Amino acid sequence: MILFDLRCPKGHVFEAWFRNNASYDSQAKAGAVSCPACGSRKVEKAPMAPRIGKGSEATRQQMAAELAETKRQLQELRANVEANCDYVGGKFAEEARRIHHGEVARRDIYGEATDDEAKELSDEGVEFARIPWLPRHDS
C-alpha cells in the first residue's frame, strides 16, 4: 500500500491510499478518485515528502495529539452544522439545486448525497462541501 497526497484544481490537498502507483493511475483515469472537499474528480498527485522510519515516541505522541484535535474540531463542526442548518436528508442534491437556481429562499442545509449526485452538483457549479462525519459517542 502507498499513501499519496492528491490535489484538485481548486487547490484542496488530501491523502488517499492505493495498492500501488498503477492502481492510482487506473482509478484516477476512470474518475473514481474525488476531492472530499469539493467533489472534483480532476485530481493529481501533489508533491510530498517521503515518510521515513517509524518515528520517535515524541513524534507518535504529537501525531496522537493532532488526531485528537482534528476529531474535536470535526465534532465541533458537526454540532455547529446541526444547530444552524436545515437537515434535508437524501434530498440534499435536489434542494441544493433549488437554492442555487433561486427557486426557494437561500438557507444553509445539510444531508446526504451519492458520489454521482455530488459530481453532478459540482459540474453544475453548485457550491457545497462534503464533510466526513465522525460516529457519535452518545449513540
N, C-alpha and C positions, 0 to 999 in steps of 0.2 A: 504494500500500500504506500501511496505517496500523497503528501499534502501540498496542494498548490494554492498560492494567493491568486485570486482572479479579480478582474476589474471590468466594469461595464462602461459604456460610452459616457454615462453621467458621472463617472469617477468614483463610484462606490467600489470599495475593495472588500472582498470576503474570502474565506477559506473553504476549500472542498477537498475531500479525499477521493482518490481514484486508485484502481488496481495498479495502473501503470500509465505511462505517457500516452500510449496508443489508446487506452480506454478513455482518457480525457479527450483526445483528438476526435474519436468517433462520436462521443456523446455531445461535444460542443458542435460538431458539424451537423448532427441531427437535430440541434436545437433543444437538447434535453437538459442543458445547464442554464439556469436562470439566476439573475441577481435577486437576492432575498429582499433588497430594499425597494427596487422599482419594477422587478419582473422582467427586465430586458433579457433577451436570450442572446444578445450580441456581446459575449464575454470573451476576454482574452487573458492569458497568463500575465500577471503583474510581476515586476521584479521582486525578488525575495531573497533573503539571506538564508543559507542552509542552517539547519539545526544540527549542531554537532554535540555529541556526548549526552549524558543523562542529566547533567547539571548538578549543582550542589544542593544541599539541604536548604540553604537560604533561598536559592532560586525556586525550588519547589514550594517553599512557604510563600514566596512572593506571588507565584502563579496561583496558588490556592486563595490567597487574599484577593487577587484581581478577579478570579472566578466568582468568589462570594460577593464582591462589589457589583459585578455585572449582573448576577442573579438578583441582587437587591434592587438595582436600577430597573430591570425588566419587570419585577413585581410592582414597583412604584409606578412605572409606565402603565401597566395593566390596570391598576387601581384608578389612575387618572383617566384613562380612556373609558373605563366602565362608569365612572362617576359623571363624566362630562359629554359623552357621546350616546347617540341612539343606537341600540342594537337592532340590526335588520336581518340577522341570521343568514340563511343561504341565499337571500335575495340581495346580497351586497352588490354584485355587479350591476344588476338591474337598477337598483336605487342610486348607485354612484353615477350611472349614465344619466338618469333623470335629473339629478342635481347638476351634472356637468352641462347638460343641454338647456338648463333653466326651466325645466318642466315642473319642478317643485322648488320650494324655498331652500336656499343653501343652509345646510346644517352639517355638523360633524356626525359621522356614522361609523360603525364597525360591524363586522360579521365575517362570514366565510365565503371564499371564492375558490374555485378549482384553478389549477395551473393554466388551463385553457382560457378560462374567464379572465384571469389576471393578465395573460398575454394580450387578449383582445382589448381590455381596458387600456393597457399600455400603448398598444398600436393606435388606439383612438385618441390618445393624448389626455386621458383621464388621469388626474393626479391621485395617487394613493400610495400606501406603504404596506408591506407585508411584515408583520411583527411575529417573532416566534414566542408564543405564549408558553410560559412555564406551567407545569401542573400545579394546581392549588394544594397547599398543605392542609387546608381545612376541610377537604372533601374526602 
